[in-house]
Amino acid sequence: MTEKIIMGIDPGTNVMGYGLIKVKGNKASMMAMGVIDMRKMHDPYLRLGRIFERVTSLIDEFLPDEMAIEAPFFGKNIQSMLKLGRAQGVAIAAAIHHDIPIHEYAPMKIKLALTGQGLASKEQVAGMLKRLLNIKDDDMTPFLDATDALAAAYCHFMQAGTPVNDVKYGSWKDFANKNKDRIKCNGL
């Protein structure tokens, strides 16, 4: 049975969420979730260094096969967007440093994948994860950044299970010609 570990990241400059799921076949289970809390750090560059160190240590500890990261949403405050982009970039750099493939998902896509609503609240996402992954109350965290990161990982798990067909066919005959190995002839 195929096994892989997916790390999810919810970028932030004050609090960055992370979540890890283990996938066995078509089943996922939570391995860990938490936050990198930088609220007491005042130097923005030291915060970026802390993100790189912690994401690297999580990668070294859990050995994820892939990373799913939430894409920054478009906000009105340009300075906040720049800071968030830096935080996301540093987390991505840690994954690149370890040759881990990165997949980026918009917040609405993650919410839609988990709850069926692109405008679901963070609390709704956390509640759905609790049910989908059978997370006990004691294992839940008060930080919704952690459940958002876990949601990014779970969204990637769901997307990976969806077949993507990039090949276009003009007709059934075209399909048959391009897929001879998939066609069985019963004595004809």
Disulfide bonds with the S-S distance in Angstrom:
none
